[in-house]
Amino acid sequence: MAKKDTERSQELNTVEEEEKELSEEKEPTELEKALAAAEDYKRKWYAVSAEYDNYRKRTQVQSSQAYQDGKAEAILKLLPVADTFGYAYDGATDEKTKAGIDKIVKNFTSILQSLGVEEIALNVGDAFDESVAEAVLNMPCEEGEQPNTVKTILKKGYRSGGKVIRYAQVAVTIEG
C-alpha cells in the first residue's frame, strides 16, 4: 500500500508541477507586458495621427470653400454695377459717352476675369438652358421662332470656378 501511496503522491506532484508550468506560461513576463503596451501605444498613435491628418485636410477644404463662398458673395453684390453700366451704354446717345462707358465696362470686366469670374455665354435665339439661366418672362412665339428659346436677355449670368454665381435672367418663347 505504501508503494501505491508513493506512486499516487508522485502523480500528484507531477500534475501540480504541470499546472504550475501552465500557470507560469499563462502569466506574461515583464518584457511581454512592456511589448504589448508598446504595441497598444503604437496602434493608438497611428489612429490619432490618421485622425489628425483627416481633420487637417477637412479644415483646409472648409476654409478654402469659405473663402470661395465669401469671394462669390462679394462679387455678386458688385454685379448690379455692371448691369447699370450696361444699361447706361445701351441708353447713351452720343459717341463720347458710349466710349467712356465702354472703357468702364471693359475695366470692370477685366477685374472680374482676374478674380476668376466669367460671363455665361448666352445669346438671343439660343435654346433655353435652366442650368445657366432662369426664365422670368414667357413671350409667345412670333413667326419663325422656336418655342423654348431665349427671346431677350434681361440680366447677364456669371460663373466662378465652374459654379454659377448668378443665373442669367431671360425672357423665353412659348407656344402661343
OpenMM code with the backbone's topology and positions (N, CA, C; nanometers):
from openmm import Vec3, app, unit

residues = "MET ALA LYS LYS ASP THR GLU ARG SER GLN GLU LEU ASN THR VAL GLU GLU GLU GLU LYS GLU LEU SER GLU GLU LYS GLU PRO THR GLU LEU GLU LYS ALA LEU ALA ALA ALA GLU ASP TYR LYS ARG LYS TRP TYR ALA VAL SER ALA GLU TYR ASP ASN TYR ARG LYS ARG THR GLN VAL GLN SER SER GLN ALA TYR GLN ASP GLY LYS ALA GLU ALA ILE LEU LYS LEU LEU PRO VAL ALA ASP THR PHE GLY TYR ALA TYR ASP GLY ALA THR ASP GLU LYS THR LYS ALA GLY ILE ASP LYS ILE VAL LYS ASN PHE THR SER ILE LEU GLN SER LEU GLY VAL GLU GLU ILE ALA LEU ASN VAL GLY ASP ALA PHE ASP GLU SER VAL ALA GLU ALA VAL LEU ASN MET PRO CYS GLU GLU GLY GLU GLN PRO ASN THR VAL LYS THR ILE LEU LYS LYS GLY TYR ARG SER GLY GLY LYS VAL ILE ARG TYR ALA GLN VAL ALA VAL THR ILE GLU GLY".split()
positions = [
    Vec3(0.0801, -0.1166, 0.0000),
    Vec3(0.0000, 0.0000, 0.0000),
    Vec3(0.0861, 0.1252, 0.0000),
    Vec3(0.1999, 0.1174, 0.0634),
    Vec3(0.2901, 0.2305, 0.0664),
    Vec3(0.3404, 0.2622, -0.0724),
    Vec3(0.3555, 0.1564, -0.1516),
    Vec3(0.4018, 0.1757, -0.2887),
    Vec3(0.2971, 0.2525, -0.3679),
    Vec3(0.1709, 0.2168, -0.3472),
    Vec3(0.0627, 0.2855, -0.4184),
    Vec3(0.0549, 0.4305, -0.3754),
    Vec3(0.0718, 0.4567, -0.2471),
    Vec3(0.0687, 0.5945, -0.1973),
    Vec3(0.1831, 0.6760, -0.2548),
    Vec3(0.2979, 0.6149, -0.2671),
    Vec3(0.4136, 0.6841, -0.3213),
    Vec3(0.3897, 0.7168, -0.4682),
    Vec3(0.3356, 0.6200, -0.5422),
    Vec3(0.3079, 0.6432, -0.6851),
    Vec3(0.2030, 0.7534, -0.7002),
    Vec3(0.1046, 0.7458, -0.6132),
    Vec3(-0.0024, 0.8457, -0.6196),
    Vec3(0.0533, 0.9835, -0.5846),
    Vec3(0.1361, 0.9910, -0.4856),
    Vec3(0.1942, 1.1186, -0.4463),
    Vec3(0.2846, 1.1726, -0.5562),
    Vec3(0.3563, 1.0843, -0.6266),
    Vec3(0.4405, 1.1283, -0.7387),
    Vec3(0.3530, 1.1809, -0.8532),
    Vec3(0.2425, 1.1128, -0.8788),
    Vec3(0.1499, 1.1586, -0.9850),
    Vec3(0.0927, 1.2955, -0.9499),
    Vec3(0.0543, 1.3125, -0.8241),
    Vec3(0.0013, 1.4414, -0.7813),
    Vec3(0.1078, 1.5502, -0.7942),
    Vec3(0.2292, 1.5199, -0.7573),
    Vec3(0.3390, 1.6173, -0.7715),
    Vec3(0.3619, 1.6518, -0.9173),
    Vec3(0.3553, 1.5522, -1.0052),
    Vec3(0.3744, 1.5746, -1.1480),
    Vec3(0.2613, 1.6612, -1.2018),
    Vec3(0.1399, 1.6324, -1.1630),
    Vec3(0.0243, 1.7107, -1.2076),
    Vec3(0.0366, 1.8534, -1.1556),
    Vec3(0.0742, 1.8675, -1.0292),
    Vec3(0.0902, 2.0015, -0.9721),
    Vec3(0.2000, 2.0798, -1.0433),
    Vec3(0.3090, 2.0116, -1.0761),
    Vec3(0.4189, 2.0777, -1.1472),
    Vec3(0.3741, 2.1215, -1.2873),
    Vec3(0.2987, 2.0357, -1.3558),
    Vec3(0.2489, 2.0696, -1.4890),
    Vec3(0.1534, 2.1882, -1.4819),
    Vec3(0.0651, 2.1888, -1.3816),
    Vec3(-0.0274, 2.3012, -1.3643),
    Vec3(0.0485, 2.4291, -1.3327),
    Vec3(0.1528, 2.4142, -1.2516),
    Vec3(0.2345, 2.5303, -1.2171),
    Vec3(0.3035, 2.5858, -1.3415),
    Vec3(0.3551, 2.4960, -1.4260),
    Vec3(0.4210, 2.5378, -1.5502),
    Vec3(0.3196, 2.6061, -1.6431),
    Vec3(0.2000, 2.5459, -1.6527),
    Vec3(0.0973, 2.6055, -1.7376),
    Vec3(0.0563, 2.7429, -1.6852),
    Vec3(0.0405, 2.7554, -1.5552),
    Vec3(0.0023, 2.8848, -1.5000),
    Vec3(0.1133, 2.9864, -1.5190),
    Vec3(0.2386, 2.9391, -1.5106),
    Vec3(0.3509, 3.0300, -1.5352),
    Vec3(0.3543, 3.0720, -1.6812),
    Vec3(0.3177, 2.9816, -1.7718),
    Vec3(0.3155, 3.0151, -1.9143),
    Vec3(0.2043, 3.1148, -1.9446),
    Vec3(0.0941, 3.1091, -1.8723),
    Vec3(-0.0176, 3.1996, -1.8959),
    Vec3(0.0146, 3.3404, -1.8500),
    Vec3(0.0884, 3.3556, -1.7449),
    Vec3(0.1242, 3.4880, -1.6968),
    Vec3(0.2373, 3.5434, -1.7805),
    Vec3(0.2135, 3.6620, -1.8436),
    Vec3(0.3200, 3.7188, -1.9261),
    Vec3(0.4323, 3.7745, -1.8390),
    Vec3(0.5481, 3.7743, -1.8960),
    Vec3(0.6640, 3.8297, -1.8260),
    Vec3(0.6588, 3.9810, -1.8358),
    Vec3(0.7445, 4.0489, -1.7647),
    Vec3(0.7502, 4.1957, -1.7683),
    Vec3(0.7820, 4.2446, -1.9096),
    Vec3(0.8703, 4.1739, -1.9776),
    Vec3(0.9065, 4.2123, -2.1145),
    Vec3(0.7861, 4.2004, -2.2072),
    Vec3(0.7131, 4.0909, -2.1946),
    Vec3(0.5949, 4.0718, -2.2785),
    Vec3(0.4895, 4.1780, -2.2500),
    Vec3(0.4741, 4.2120, -2.1216),
    Vec3(0.3798, 4.3175, -2.0853),
    Vec3(0.4220, 4.4502, -2.1473),
    Vec3(0.5492, 4.4813, -2.1401),
    Vec3(0.6008, 4.6067, -2.1963),
    Vec3(0.5850, 4.6091, -2.3477),
    Vec3(0.6115, 4.4967, -2.4134),
    Vec3(0.5954, 4.4903, -2.5589),
    Vec3(0.4487, 4.5065, -2.5987),
    Vec3(0.3592, 4.4445, -2.5233),
    Vec3(0.2160, 4.4576, -2.5526),
    Vec3(0.1712, 4.6019, -2.5331),
    Vec3(0.2183, 4.6647, -2.4251),
    Vec3(0.1829, 4.8050, -2.4007),
    Vec3(0.2381, 4.8938, -2.5117),
    Vec3(0.3605, 4.8672, -2.5539),
    Vec3(0.4213, 4.9463, -2.6619),
    Vec3(0.3422, 4.9301, -2.7912),
    Vec3(0.3004, 4.8088, -2.8198),
    Vec3(0.2207, 4.7840, -2.9409),
    Vec3(0.0862, 4.8565, -2.9330),
    Vec3(0.0258, 4.8566, -2.8145),
    Vec3(-0.1005, 4.9265, -2.7942),
    Vec3(-0.0825, 5.0770, -2.8140),
    Vec3(0.0228, 5.1332, -2.7564),
    Vec3(0.0505, 5.2768, -2.7734),
    Vec3(0.0781, 5.3115, -2.9193),
    Vec3(0.1485, 5.2243, -2.9867),
    Vec3(0.1799, 5.2467, -3.1286),
    Vec3(0.0515, 5.2487, -3.2115),
    Vec3(-0.0391, 5.1526, -3.1847),
    Vec3(-0.1665, 5.1466, -3.2579),
    Vec3(-0.2501, 5.2718, -3.2308),
    Vec3(-0.2527, 5.3138, -3.1038),
    Vec3(-0.3267, 5.4359, -3.0695),
    Vec3(-0.2646, 5.5579, -3.1350),
    Vec3(-0.1323, 5.5638, -3.1398),
    Vec3(-0.0635, 5.6766, -3.2035),
    Vec3(-0.0987, 5.6837, -3.3510),
    Vec3(-0.0988, 5.5682, -3.4194),
    Vec3(-0.1369, 5.5659, -3.5607),
    Vec3(-0.2796, 5.6155, -3.5795),
    Vec3(-0.3700, 5.5733, -3.4931),
    Vec3(-0.5098, 5.6147, -3.5037),
    Vec3(-0.5234, 5.7652, -3.4838),
    Vec3(-0.4580, 5.8175, -3.3817),
    Vec3(-0.4654, 5.9617, -3.3549),
    Vec3(-0.3986, 6.0398, -3.4675),
    Vec3(-0.2876, 5.9893, -3.5165),
    Vec3(-0.2179, 6.0561, -3.6263),
    Vec3(-0.3055, 6.0615, -3.7519),
    Vec3(-0.3718, 5.9518, -3.7839),
    Vec3(-0.4607, 5.9483, -3.9014),
    Vec3(-0.5800, 6.0404, -3.8806),
    Vec3(-0.6337, 6.0410, -3.7593),
    Vec3(-0.7470, 6.1280, -3.7295),
    Vec3(-0.7080, 6.2754, -3.7429),
    Vec3(-0.5906, 6.3110, -3.6947),
    Vec3(-0.5433, 6.4488, -3.7068),
    Vec3(-0.5212, 6.4865, -3.8532),
    Vec3(-0.4642, 6.3961, -3.9294),
    Vec3(-0.4411, 6.4239, -4.0715),
    Vec3(-0.5739, 6.4465, -4.1439),
    Vec3(-0.6741, 6.3652, -4.1136),
    Vec3(-0.8067, 6.3844, -4.1733),
    Vec3(-0.8672, 6.5178, -4.1299),
    Vec3(-0.8516, 6.5523, -4.0027),
    Vec3(-0.9013, 6.6807, -3.9519),
    Vec3(-0.8346, 6.7973, -4.0238),
    Vec3(-0.7027, 6.7895, -4.0409),
    Vec3(-0.6281, 6.8962, -4.1087),
    Vec3(-0.6765, 6.9129, -4.2529),
    Vec3(-0.6938, 6.8022, -4.3232),
    Vec3(-0.7411, 6.8090, -4.4621),
    Vec3(-0.8827, 6.8656, -4.4695),
    Vec3(-0.9685, 6.8206, -4.3774),
    Vec3(-1.1071, 6.8663, -4.3768),
    Vec3(-1.1167, 7.0158, -4.3490),
    Vec3(-1.0393, 7.0653, -4.2525),
    Vec3(-1.0440, 7.2084, -4.2222),
    Vec3(-0.9829, 7.2900, -4.3349),
    Vec3(-0.8831, 7.2363, -4.4026),
    Vec3(-0.8251, 7.3073, -4.5166),
    Vec3(-0.9287, 7.3227, -4.6286),
    Vec3(-1.0030, 7.2162, -4.6557),
    Vec3(-1.1074, 7.2215, -4.7582),
    Vec3(-1.2178, 7.3183, -4.7161),
    Vec3(-1.2560, 7.3137, -4.5880),
    Vec3(-1.3618, 7.4020, -4.5393),
    Vec3(-1.3202, 7.5480, -4.5468),
    Vec3(-1.1966, 7.5789, -4.5113),
    Vec3(-1.1536, 7.7190, -4.5166),
    Vec3(-1.1420, 7.7669, -4.6604),
    Vec3(-1.0966, 7.6804, -4.7483),
    Vec3(-1.0895, 7.7163, -4.8898),
    Vec3(-1.2292, 7.7410, -4.9456),
    Vec3(-1.3238, 7.6546, -4.9087),
    Vec3(-1.4617, 7.6706, -4.9545),
    Vec3(-1.5228, 7.7984, -4.8982),
    Vec3(-1.4930, 7.8290, -4.7719),
    Vec3(-1.5448, 7.9515, -4.7104),
    Vec3(-1.4894, 8.0743, -4.7815),
    Vec3(-1.3620, 8.0689, -4.8201),
    Vec3(-1.3021, 8.1802, -4.8940),
    Vec3(-1.3712, 8.1967, -5.0293),
    Vec3(-1.3904, 8.0865, -5.1007),
    Vec3(-1.4557, 8.0922, -5.2315),
    Vec3(-1.5990, 8.1446, -5.2192),
    Vec3(-1.6703, 8.0990, -5.1181),
    Vec3(-1.8082, 8.1446, -5.0985),
    Vec3(-1.8126, 8.2936, -5.0658),
    Vec3(-1.7192, 8.3395, -4.9820),
    Vec3(-1.7134, 8.4820, -4.9478),
    Vec3(-1.6797, 8.5672, -5.0687),
    Vec3(-1.5860, 8.5192, -5.1493),
    Vec3(-1.5488, 8.5919, -5.2713),
    Vec3(-1.6676, 8.5995, -5.3672),
    Vec3(-1.7378, 8.4885, -5.3850),
    Vec3(-1.8537, 8.4857, -5.4751),
    Vec3(-1.9629, 8.5796, -5.4246),
    Vec3(-1.9816, 8.5852, -5.2928),
    Vec3(-2.0841, 8.6736, -5.2368),
    Vec3(-2.0486, 8.8206, -5.2596),
    Vec3(-1.9218, 8.8549, -5.2421),
    Vec3(-1.8792, 8.9937, -5.2650),
    Vec3(-1.8952, 9.0316, -5.4126),
    Vec3(-1.8575, 8.9412, -5.5014),
    Vec3(-1.8710, 8.9673, -5.6450),
    Vec3(-2.0179, 8.9809, -5.6817),
    Vec3(-2.1006, 8.8964, -5.6243),
    Vec3(-2.2445, 8.9005, -5.6523),
    Vec3(-2.3030, 9.0369, -5.6177),
    Vec3(-2.2523, 9.0984, -5.5123),
    Vec3(-2.3014, 9.2308, -5.4731),
    Vec3(-2.2517, 9.3399, -5.5678),
    Vec3(-2.1436, 9.3151, -5.6419),
    Vec3(-2.0918, 9.4141, -5.7365),
    Vec3(-2.1541, 9.4020, -5.8759),
    Vec3(-2.2134, 9.2894, -5.9064),
    Vec3(-2.2675, 9.2675, -6.0413),
    Vec3(-2.3768, 9.3665, -6.0816),
    Vec3(-2.4602, 9.4180, -5.9918),
    Vec3(-2.5567, 9.5202, -6.0340),
    Vec3(-2.4893, 9.6454, -6.0906),
    Vec3(-2.3660, 9.6726, -6.0473),
    Vec3(-2.2913, 9.7859, -6.1042),
    Vec3(-2.2649, 9.7597, -6.2525),
    Vec3(-2.2246, 9.6379, -6.2847),
    Vec3(-2.2015, 9.6024, -6.4248),
    Vec3(-2.3306, 9.6136, -6.5050),
    Vec3(-2.4416, 9.5697, -6.4457),
    Vec3(-2.5716, 9.5801, -6.5132),
    Vec3(-2.6053, 9.7265, -6.5422),
    Vec3(-2.5835, 9.8117, -6.4433),
    Vec3(-2.6154, 9.9543, -6.4589),
    Vec3(-2.5319, 10.0171, -6.5699),
    Vec3(-2.4036, 9.9832, -6.5745),
    Vec3(-2.3199, 10.0368, -6.6822),
    Vec3(-2.3648, 9.9850, -6.8182),
    Vec3(-2.4113, 9.8605, -6.8226),
    Vec3(-2.4645, 9.8065, -6.9482),
    Vec3(-2.5886, 9.8809, -6.9934),
    Vec3(-2.6774, 9.9112, -6.8976),
    Vec3(-2.7980, 9.9882, -6.9310),
    Vec3(-2.7604, 10.1293, -6.9755),
    Vec3(-2.6625, 10.1892, -6.9088),
    Vec3(-2.6186, 10.3249, -6.9449),
    Vec3(-2.5592, 10.3251, -7.0853),
    Vec3(-2.4824, 10.2230, -7.1183),
    Vec3(-2.4231, 10.2147, -7.2512),
    Vec3(-2.5321, 10.2024, -7.3576),
    Vec3(-2.6309, 10.1169, -7.3305),
    Vec3(-2.7401, 10.0977, -7.4263),
    Vec3(-2.8232, 10.2250, -7.4429),
    Vec3(-2.8334, 10.3062, -7.3375),
    Vec3(-2.9157, 10.4269, -7.3432),
    Vec3(-2.8400, 10.5514, -7.3872),
    Vec3(-2.7077, 10.5429, -7.3973),
    Vec3(-2.6285, 10.6605, -7.4355),
    Vec3(-2.6526, 10.6933, -7.5827),
    Vec3(-2.6596, 10.8252, -7.6114),
    Vec3(-2.6883, 10.8670, -7.7487),
    Vec3(-2.5647, 10.9182, -7.8214),
    Vec3(-2.4733, 10.9822, -7.7509),
    Vec3(-2.3560, 11.0336, -7.8228),
    Vec3(-2.2375, 10.9377, -7.8059),
    Vec3(-2.1474, 10.9451, -7.9023),
    Vec3(-2.0357, 10.8511, -7.9095),
    Vec3(-1.9346, 10.8699, -7.7964),
    Vec3(-1.9125, 10.9923, -7.7499),
    Vec3(-1.8164, 11.0157, -7.6424),
    Vec3(-1.8640, 10.9502, -7.5132),
    Vec3(-1.9905, 10.9604, -7.4851),
    Vec3(-2.0463, 10.8982, -7.3649),
    Vec3(-2.0356, 10.7461, -7.3750),
    Vec3(-2.0702, 10.6917, -7.4923),
    Vec3(-2.0592, 10.5473, -7.5134),
    Vec3(-1.9156, 10.5003, -7.4968),
    Vec3(-1.8201, 10.5765, -7.5501),
    Vec3(-1.6788, 10.5382, -7.5400),
    Vec3(-1.6331, 10.5384, -7.3940),
    Vec3(-1.6757, 10.6371, -7.3173),
    Vec3(-1.6393, 10.6433, -7.1749),
    Vec3(-1.6987, 10.5276, -7.0966),
    Vec3(-1.8251, 10.5001, -7.1207),
    Vec3(-1.8915, 10.3893, -7.0506),
    Vec3(-1.8292, 10.2568, -7.0928),
    Vec3(-1.7942, 10.2442, -7.2199),
    Vec3(-1.7324, 10.1214, -7.2700),
    Vec3(-1.5989, 10.0953, -7.1989),
    Vec3(-1.5202, 10.2003, -7.1752),
    Vec3(-1.3928, 10.1849, -7.1030),
    Vec3(-1.4180, 10.1343, -6.9610),
    Vec3(-1.5202, 10.1882, -6.8960),
    Vec3(-1.5529, 10.1453, -6.7594),
    Vec3(-1.5952, 9.9986, -6.7599),
    Vec3(-1.6788, 9.9607, -6.8556),
    Vec3(-1.7264, 9.8224, -6.8646),
    Vec3(-1.6095, 9.7276, -6.8898),
    Vec3(-1.5199, 9.7641, -6.9806),
    Vec3(-1.4030, 9.6793, -7.0091),
    Vec3(-1.3135, 9.6654, -6.8863),
    Vec3(-1.2928, 9.7738, -6.8132),
    Vec3(-1.2109, 9.7695, -6.6922),
    Vec3(-1.2766, 9.6782, -6.5872),
    Vec3(-1.4062, 9.6944, -6.5683),
    Vec3(-1.4794, 9.6128, -6.4719),
    Vec3(-1.4733, 9.4653, -6.5121),
    Vec3(-1.4892, 9.4373, -6.6412),
    Vec3(-1.4838, 9.3001, -6.6919),
    Vec3(-1.3460, 9.2398, -6.6689),
    Vec3(-1.2409, 9.3184, -6.6897),
    Vec3(-1.1058, 9.2654, -6.6692),
    Vec3(-1.0804, 9.2364, -6.5211),
    Vec3(-1.1365, 9.3182, -6.4322),
    Vec3(-1.1242, 9.2919, -6.2877),
    Vec3(-1.1957, 9.1613, -6.2532),
    Vec3(-1.3156, 9.1420, -6.3080),
    Vec3(-1.3888, 9.0176, -6.2831),
    Vec3(-1.3104, 8.8966, -6.3339),
    Vec3(-1.2510, 8.9095, -6.4521),
    Vec3(-1.1727, 8.7989, -6.5079),
    Vec3(-1.0513, 8.7686, -6.4206),
    Vec3(-0.9885, 8.8717, -6.3652),
    Vec3(-0.8726, 8.8487, -6.2778),
    Vec3(-0.9133, 8.7763, -6.1496),
    Vec3(-1.0400, 8.7876, -6.1119),
    Vec3(-1.0917, 8.7177, -5.9943),
    Vec3(-1.1472, 8.5794, -6.0298),
    Vec3(-1.1348, 8.5410, -6.1566),
    Vec3(-1.1819, 8.4093, -6.1992),
    Vec3(-1.3297, 8.4045, -6.2320),
    Vec3(-1.3904, 8.5206, -6.2558),
    Vec3(-1.5331, 8.5272, -6.2880),
    Vec3(-1.5468, 8.5449, -6.4381),
    Vec3(-1.6348, 8.4661, -6.4952),
    Vec3(-1.6591, 8.4785, -6.6389),
    Vec3(-1.8076, 8.4935, -6.6654),
    Vec3(-1.8366, 8.5660, -6.7723),
    Vec3(-1.9754, 8.5842, -6.8127),
    Vec3(-2.0229, 8.4560, -6.8798),
    Vec3(-2.1466, 8.4169, -6.8513),
    Vec3(-2.2039, 8.2979, -6.9150),
    Vec3(-2.2437, 8.3352, -7.0570),
    Vec3(-2.1896, 8.2617, -7.1533),
    Vec3(-2.2184, 8.2892, -7.2942),
    Vec3(-2.3621, 8.2486, -7.3249),
    Vec3(-2.4436, 8.3477, -7.3531),
    Vec3(-2.5846, 8.3246, -7.3826),
    Vec3(-2.6277, 8.4305, -7.4826),
    Vec3(-2.6924, 8.3876, -7.5887),
    Vec3(-2.7355, 8.4802, -7.6941),
    Vec3(-2.8843, 8.4652, -7.7210),
    Vec3(-2.9426, 8.5697, -7.7740),
    Vec3(-3.0819, 8.5646, -7.8163),
    Vec3(-3.0933, 8.4586, -7.9259),
    Vec3(-3.1947, 8.3727, -7.9145),
    Vec3(-3.2155, 8.2660, -8.0129),
    Vec3(-3.1594, 8.1320, -7.9676),
    Vec3(-3.0762, 8.1308, -7.8627),
    Vec3(-3.0250, 8.0044, -7.8081),
    Vec3(-3.1384, 7.9291, -7.7402),
    Vec3(-3.1223, 7.7987, -7.7341),
    Vec3(-3.2194, 7.7172, -7.6604),
    Vec3(-3.2066, 7.7507, -7.5114),
    Vec3(-3.3202, 7.7553, -7.4434),
    Vec3(-3.3202, 7.7866, -7.3002),
    Vec3(-3.2539, 7.6733, -7.2231),
    Vec3(-3.1575, 7.7082, -7.1382),
    Vec3(-3.0849, 7.6106, -7.0561),
    Vec3(-3.1006, 7.6501, -6.9096),
    Vec3(-3.1795, 7.5730, -6.8377),
    Vec3(-3.2078, 7.6082, -6.6986),
    Vec3(-3.0878, 7.5924, -6.6064),
    Vec3(-2.9787, 7.5317, -6.6525),
    Vec3(-2.8609, 7.5177, -6.5679),
    Vec3(-2.7799, 7.6473, -6.5612),
    Vec3(-2.8071, 7.7428, -6.6531),
    Vec3(-2.7342, 7.8696, -6.6521),
    Vec3(-2.8261, 7.9914, -6.6561),
    Vec3(-2.9550, 7.9689, -6.6742),
    Vec3(-3.0465, 8.0828, -6.6862),
    Vec3(-3.1789, 8.0516, -6.6176),
    Vec3(-3.2454, 8.1596, -6.5762),
    Vec3(-3.3797, 8.1443, -6.5221),
    Vec3(-3.4755, 8.2265, -6.6080),
    Vec3(-3.5890, 8.1673, -6.6388),
    Vec3(-3.6895, 8.2347, -6.7202),
    Vec3(-3.7749, 8.3215, -6.6285),
    Vec3(-3.7695, 8.4524, -6.6508),
    Vec3(-3.8502, 8.5432, -6.5689),
    Vec3(-3.9705, 8.5948, -6.6461),
    Vec3(-3.9694, 8.5754, -6.7782),
    Vec3(-4.0827, 8.6140, -6.8629),
    Vec3(-4.1058, 8.5066, -6.9681),
    Vec3(-4.2324, 8.4835, -7.0004),
    Vec3(-4.2683, 8.3977, -7.1121),
    Vec3(-4.3335, 8.4854, -7.2172),
    Vec3(-4.2879, 8.4715, -7.3414),
    Vec3(-4.3427, 8.5514, -7.4509),
    Vec3(-4.3873, 8.4558, -7.5610),
    Vec3(-4.5005, 8.4850, -7.6244),
    Vec3(-4.5457, 8.3962, -7.7315),
    Vec3(-4.4492, 8.4003, -7.8504),
    Vec3(-4.4392, 8.2860, -7.9163),
    Vec3(-4.3517, 8.2764, -8.0338),
    Vec3(-4.4057, 8.3639, -8.1462),
    Vec3(-4.3142, 8.4324, -8.2109),
    Vec3(-4.3514, 8.5049, -8.3315),
    Vec3(-4.3200, 8.4147, -8.4492),
    Vec3(-4.3552, 8.4592, -8.5656),
    Vec3(-4.3363, 8.3789, -8.6848),
    Vec3(-4.1879, 8.3453, -8.7047),
    Vec3(-4.1593, 8.2178, -8.7239),
    Vec3(-4.0226, 8.1724, -8.7474),
    Vec3(-3.9442, 8.1415, -8.6201),
    Vec3(-4.0015, 8.1640, -8.5036),
    Vec3(-3.9316, 8.1369, -8.3777),
    Vec3(-3.9703, 7.9992, -8.3246),
    Vec3(-3.8759, 7.9366, -8.2619),
    Vec3(-3.8986, 7.8073, -8.1984),
    Vec3(-3.9407, 7.8286, -8.0527),
    Vec3(-4.0270, 7.7443, -8.0008),
    Vec3(-4.0601, 7.7569, -7.8583),
    Vec3(-3.9399, 7.7177, -7.7713),
    Vec3(-3.9388, 7.7699, -7.6511),
    Vec3(-3.8360, 7.7420, -7.5514),
    Vec3(-3.6969, 7.7915, -7.5934),
    Vec3(-3.6961, 7.9091, -7.6563),
    Vec3(-3.5683, 7.9735, -7.6897),
    Vec3(-3.5609, 8.1082, -7.6193),
    Vec3(-3.4382, 8.1588, -7.6066),
    Vec3(-3.4164, 8.2870, -7.5395),
    Vec3(-3.4620, 8.3993, -7.6331),
    Vec3(-3.5561, 8.4780, -7.5871),
    Vec3(-3.6090, 8.5905, -7.6655),
    Vec3(-3.5334, 8.7187, -7.6314),
    Vec3(-3.5084, 8.7425, -7.5017),
    Vec3(-3.4404, 8.8624, -7.4553),
    Vec3(-3.3565, 8.8266, -7.3323),
    Vec3(-3.2387, 8.8866, -7.3225),
    Vec3(-3.1555, 8.8692, -7.2034),
    Vec3(-3.1747, 8.9938, -7.1178),
    Vec3(-3.2326, 8.9749, -7.0007),
    Vec3(-3.2591, 9.0874, -6.9119),
    Vec3(-3.1396, 9.1177, -6.8217),
    Vec3(-3.0745, 9.0135, -6.7705),
    Vec3(-2.9530, 9.0284, -6.6901),
    Vec3(-2.8566, 8.9176, -6.7284),
    Vec3(-2.7289, 8.9534, -6.7401),
    Vec3(-2.6273, 8.8548, -6.7754),
    Vec3(-2.6017, 8.7630, -6.6563),
    Vec3(-2.5602, 8.6420, -6.6880),
    Vec3(-2.5242, 8.5452, -6.5851),
    Vec3(-2.3734, 8.5351, -6.5736),
    Vec3(-2.3260, 8.4937, -6.4548),
    Vec3(-2.1819, 8.4829, -6.4302),
    Vec3(-2.1530, 8.3550, -6.3548),
    Vec3(-2.0320, 8.3017, -6.3789),
    Vec3(-1.9870, 8.1844, -6.3050),
    Vec3(-1.8438, 8.2061, -6.2593),
    Vec3(-1.8119, 8.1378, -6.1507),
    Vec3(-1.6771, 8.1438, -6.0947),
    Vec3(-1.6339, 8.0020, -6.0614),
    Vec3(-1.5223, 7.9608, -6.1172),
    Vec3(-1.4726, 7.8259, -6.0903),
    Vec3(-1.5681, 7.7170, -6.1343),
    Vec3(-1.6404, 7.7395, -6.2415),
    Vec3(-1.7344, 7.6399, -6.2912),
    Vec3(-1.8684, 7.6408, -6.2190),
    Vec3(-1.8816, 7.7206, -6.1149),
    Vec3(-2.0055, 7.7276, -6.0376),
    Vec3(-2.0782, 7.8565, -6.0732),
    Vec3(-2.2072, 7.8466, -6.1030),
    Vec3(-2.2865, 7.9649, -6.1373),
    Vec3(-2.3059, 8.0470, -6.0106),
    Vec3(-2.2647, 8.1763, -6.0170),
    Vec3(-2.2865, 8.2627, -5.9011),
    Vec3(-2.4078, 8.3530, -5.9216),
    Vec3(-2.4443, 8.3738, -6.0483),
    Vec3(-2.5705, 8.4422, -6.0774),
    Vec3(-2.6236, 8.3888, -6.2092),
    Vec3(-2.7446, 8.3395, -6.2063),
    Vec3(-2.8085, 8.2885, -6.3268),
    Vec3(-2.8517, 8.4059, -6.4141),
    Vec3(-2.8413, 8.3866, -6.5444),
    Vec3(-2.8894, 8.4889, -6.6379),
    Vec3(-3.0420, 8.4943, -6.6281),
    Vec3(-3.0970, 8.6127, -6.6323),
    Vec3(-3.2420, 8.6280, -6.6318),
    Vec3(-3.2855, 8.6580, -6.7747),
    Vec3(-3.3745, 8.5724, -6.8262),
    Vec3(-3.4127, 8.5829, -6.9672),
    Vec3(-3.5634, 8.5742, -6.9857),
    Vec3(-3.6055, 8.6215, -7.1014),
    Vec3(-3.7429, 8.6017, -7.1477),
    Vec3(-3.7383, 8.4862, -7.2462),
    Vec3(-3.8325, 8.3935, -7.2333),
    Vec3(-3.8313, 8.2705, -7.3134),
    Vec3(-3.9584, 8.2655, -7.3975),
    Vec3(-3.9442, 8.2146, -7.5188),
    Vec3(-4.0612, 8.1988, -7.6063),
    Vec3(-4.1382, 8.0727, -7.5683),
    Vec3(-4.2700, 8.0846, -7.5813),
    Vec3(-4.3576, 7.9691, -7.5585),
    Vec3(-4.4560, 7.9599, -7.6747),
    Vec3(-4.5117, 7.8426, -7.6921),
    Vec3(-4.6122, 7.8282, -7.7982),
    Vec3(-4.7342, 7.9066, -7.7574),
    Vec3(-4.7826, 7.9853, -7.8462),
    Vec3(-4.8938, 8.0699, -7.8064),
    Vec3(-5.0036, 8.0631, -7.9003),
] * unit.nanometer
topology = app.Topology()
chain = topology.addChain("A")
for resn in residues:
    res = topology.addResidue(resn, chain)
    for name in ("N", "CA", "C"):
        topology.addAtom(name, app.Element.getBySymbol(name[0]), res)
